[in-house]
Amino acid sequence: MTDRVGLVAPDQWPSLPGNVSIDQILDLISDSAKISRSALVPDATMDSLNIASLDMVEILFDIEEKFDVYISMGDDLTGEVYLGGFIKVLADQVRGDQPLPGSSR
């Protein structure tokens, strides 16, 4: 499947760091954005999921808290069209093992 700007939709979840499972990430997204877990598939677009910017901030805060990492809200993250791509960017940042500012790690 290709979207309107020529990006190819992912058909599977990205690999995640050993301390993170796709179920943990999907549970956080589902709970934070009040989205049915069954709607959270790799090729779902952020628009189709109706994830508002306030929901996005809450999702990022929840991920930071759960995994004790800092997630940068840069263009890589905000420019993602598909949920699978969004989770890949999150996984790459979590994999970097960046401690939260002020953390004792």
C-alpha positions in Angstrom: 0.0 0.0 0.0 1.3 3.5 -0.9 -0.1 6.7 0.5 -0.7 10.0 -1.2 3.0 11.2 -0.9 4.5 8.0 -2.2 5.5 6.5 1.2 5.2 2.7 1.4 3.1 1.6 4.4 4.8 -0.8 6.8 3.4 -4.3 7.0 5.0 -5.3 10.2 6.3 -3.8 13.5 9.9 -2.6 13.7 12.4 -4.5 15.9 12.4 -3.1 19.4 15.1 -3.0 22.1 15.2 -6.0 24.4 13.6 -4.2 27.3 10.6 -3.1 25.2 7.8 -5.1 23.7 5.4 -4.1 21.0 2.6 -5.0 23.4 3.9 -2.5 26.0 4.0 0.3 23.4 0.6 -0.5 21.9 -0.9 -0.7 25.4 0.4 2.8 26.2 -0.9 4.2 22.9 -4.3 2.6 23.3 -4.6 3.8 26.9 -3.3 7.3 26.4 -5.2 8.1 23.2 -8.3 6.0 24.0 -8.0 3.9 20.8 -9.1 0.3 20.4 -6.1 -2.0 20.5 -7.4 -3.7 17.3 -7.1 -0.5 15.4 -3.3 -0.3 16.1 -1.8 -1.9 13.1 1.6 -1.0 11.4 -0.1 0.5 8.3 -2.6 2.7 10.2 -2.0 6.3 9.6 -1.8 8.7 12.4 -4.7 10.7 10.8 -6.9 7.6 10.6 -6.3 6.9 14.3 -7.3 10.5 15.1 -4.3 10.9 17.4 -4.5 14.6 18.5 -1.4 16.5 19.4 -2.4 16.4 23.1 -2.7 12.6 22.9 0.7 12.5 21.2 2.2 14.5 24.1 0.6 12.2 26.6 1.8 9.1 24.7 5.4 10.4 24.7 5.3 11.3 28.4 4.0 7.8 29.2 6.8 6.2 27.2 9.4 8.4 28.8 8.1 7.5 32.3 7.7 3.8 31.7 11.2 3.3 30.1 13.1 6.1 31.8 14.2 7.7 28.5 13.9 11.1 26.9 12.0 11.2 23.6 12.9 14.1 21.3 9.9 15.6 19.6 11.8 16.3 16.4 10.8 16.2 12.7 11.6 12.4 12.6 8.8 11.8 15.0 6.3 14.4 14.1 6.7 13.7 10.3 5.7 10.1 10.6 2.6 9.1 8.6 2.2 5.5 9.7 2.0 4.1 13.2 4.7 1.5 12.3 7.0 4.4 11.4 6.2 6.3 14.5 7.0 3.3 16.7 10.3 2.7 14.7 11.4 6.3 15.6 10.4 5.7 19.2 12.3 2.4 19.3 15.4 4.0 17.8 15.3 6.7 20.5 14.6 4.2 23.3 17.4 2.0 21.9 19.7 5.0 22.3 19.2 4.6 26.1 19.0 8.4 26.6 18.2 9.0 30.4 15.7 11.5 31.3 17.2 14.9 32.2 17.9 15.0 35.9 17.8 11.2 36.1 20.2 9.4 38.4 21.2 7.0 35.6 
